[in-house]
Amino acid sequence: MNAEDNCMRYPKWLDNVMSSAEVYEDIKKRIVNLELEPNQVISENSICKEYGVSRSVIRTAFSKLQQIHFIDIYPQRGTYISPMDLNYISDLLMLRTAVEKEVIYEVFTNLAPSTKNKLVAKLSENIAKQEKCRNEKNYKGEFPKYDAEFHDIMINSVNRASLFNIISDDMLHISRWRNFVIPYDITIPKLIDEHRTILEAIRHGDLAKAQKAMANHLETVSAIANRATSEYPEYFKK
């Protein structure tokens, strides 16, 4: 039996051997959800045993994760979950803010009044769903689904979904940051109230207020960066 085969100890919960794409997606999800923590050491050997696959499968998955800056591979030292880079996340948030403010502009300028009214109705229904999640304590319940849906409703109303698909891998770094920052500093009621402010500005035809509310909603780094990096230094790039 060769070294490649030695890794293949199939867990009982696996009915079939996972492909490299499936392993990649699962590890990526665990990184985004902070189940695998920033700067945590991982190894080909331990991961291939965990997933019951060969080293070649893990190497392929690791290569893809390295390409999207979710793991760092250091020859002779090991493989680590990449720390969060607040400068990069801040840049991504600026990019996302610019895009979402443009989406709001197109809502005001491109949609017919009847279509805009339907959008407001959909957003109102979404807010009602969010309100049922007001007492959730972290970002792992039902609220994340409705949070994403709120933004998607606006984006899809002006047919800009493909724009976000272009930057989807980069946006995962924002998702990981959000999974950290919400239980750390931002409450779900605060996010719901911010969504409601955006909705009401759209409802009342106030473009400037809607865009400002969106910018305030998305900017989550500057106010807490120093405190977060001081309390969780191992989580962040120095």
N, C-alpha and C positions, 0 to 999 in steps of 0.2 A: 504493500500500500504506500503510495507516494504522499508527499507533504500536502499536495492539493486536496487529496481525499481525506486526510486527517482532520481537516476543518469541518467536514460535513457531518455534524452530529445533529440530526433533524429534531427540532423541538416538537413536542406532542401536538402543539396547537397548529402546526403547519400541515395541511393536507397535501399541498403540492410545493415543489421547489419554487422559490420566488425568482423572478428574472432580475437582472441588474436594474432595469427601469423601476420595478416595484420596490426593490431595496432602496434605491435612490429616493423615491418619493416618500417612503416611510421614514428614512433617516432625516430627510429635509423637513418633514412635518414635525418630528421630534425636536429638531433644532429650533424651528420657529416657535414651538410651544414651550421652549426652555426645559424640556425633559432631558435633553442633552445640553448641559450648561456651557456658557462661554468659557474658553480656556480648559475645558475638560479634556483629558487625554483619552483617545480611543485608539484601538489597534486593529489591523486587518484580522489578526488571529481571533481576538475576542468577538468582533462583529460577525465574522463568518461563522463562528460557532453559535452565536445568538440567533442568526437567521437561517442556519443550516444550509449554507451555500459555499461554493468554492471561493478561493482567494481571487480568482480572475473576475468573478462577479463583483466582489467588494472593491477591487481596484478600479473597475469601470465606474461604479457608483461614487467612489471617492474622487475620481477624476472630475466627474460632473459637479460634485459638491465644491471642489476647489475652484472650478471655473466661475461659479456664482458667489465665490468668496464666503462660503460657509464653513470650510475647513482649511487649515494651514498644514501643509506637509513639509516637515524639516528632515532631510536626509540625516541618518545617524542619530536623530533626536526623537522623532516620533510624529504622530499626527494629533492635532488639537482642534477642537471646535473653535472657530474664529471668534475673537472678542467682538463686541459691538463697537463700531467706529462712529462716534457721535458727529464728527465732521461730515462723514459720508451720509449718515441718516439725515442730518440737517439739510444737506444739498438735495436729497431725494424728497424731503418734505416741501422744500421750496419749489421743486419741479412739479410735485403733485398739486400743490396749492395753485400754481400758475394754470395748470390744466383744468382744475375744478372751477376756478374763477372764470375761465373761458367758457366752460360748460354752462355756468350760470348766465353768462352774457348771452350765449346762444339761446338759452331758455327764454330770455327776455326779448330777444330780437328776432328769433327764427320761428317760434311757435305761435300758431294762431291762438286767439283767446280761448277757444273751446278746448284745444289741445292742452294749453297751459292749465286750464281748470281741471282737466282730467289728471294732469301731473300732480297738482295740489291735492286732489282727492287720494291718489295713490300714496303720496307722502304722508298724508294724514292717517291713512290706514296703517302705514308702517310705524308711525309714532305711537299709535295705540298699542301695537304689538310690543314696542320697546317699553312702554310703561309697565307692562306685565313683568318686565325683567328688572324693574327699578331696584329691587332689594338684592340682586345678585352681587356677590362680594368680589368676584374676579372676572376675568375675560374668558372663562371656560364653559359658561352656561349657554343659554339661548341668545343672549344679547349680541354676541359677535355676528350671528347670522343676520339679525335685523339691522345692525350697524352697517354691514357691507351692503345690504339690500337698499338702505336709504340712499347711499351714494350711487349704487347701480341704477336705481330708478331714474335719477337725473341724467346720468351718463347715457343711458339707453334712449332717453327721450329725445336726445339730439344726435343719436347714432354715432357716439364716440367710443364705443366699447373696444374697437380694434386698436385705438390709440393706447389704451391701458394694457392690452395684450402685448404690445411691443415692449413695454417696460415691466412686464409681470414679474420676472425674476428679481429685478431690482426692488420692486415693491415688497418682496418677502422680507427684506431687511427692516422695512417700516413695520411689518406685521410682528416681527420678533420684538422690536422696540416697544410696540403697543402692548404685547403680552407681558413685558416687564413693567412699563410705566403705569398701566391702569391699576394693578393692585398696589403699586408702590406709592403713587401720588394722585391719580385721577380717579374719581368715583364714577360709576356708571350713571347715577342721577345727573351729574354734571354734563356728561356726553349727551344724554337725552335732552337736557335743557338747551344745549348748544344746537342740536338738530332742530329743536322746535323754533329757535330764533331764526335759523336759516329758512325754515318753512314759512314762518309768519312774514318774513321780509319778501319772499317770493309771492305769497298770497296778496300782500298789500302793494306789490309793484315797486318795491324799493331796491333797485339793482345795487346801489353802492352799499347799502346795509347788508344785503345778502352776501356780497363778495367779501366784505369785511368780516362777517360772522363766520364764513367758511375759512378764511385765513386764520382767524383766532382759534377755530376748532382744530385745525390741522397742526398748528405750531405748538409742539409739545416738548421741545428740547431745552431752549434757552433758560427757562425759569428754574429748572431743576438739575441741569447738567453737572454743576459743581458738587451738589449734594449727593447725586447718584454715584458719581465716580469716586467720591470720598468714601461712601458707605459700602460700595460694591466694586472696589478697584479691579478685582479679577475678572469682572464682566466686560470691561471696556479697554479699547485699544489706547495705549499710552502715547 
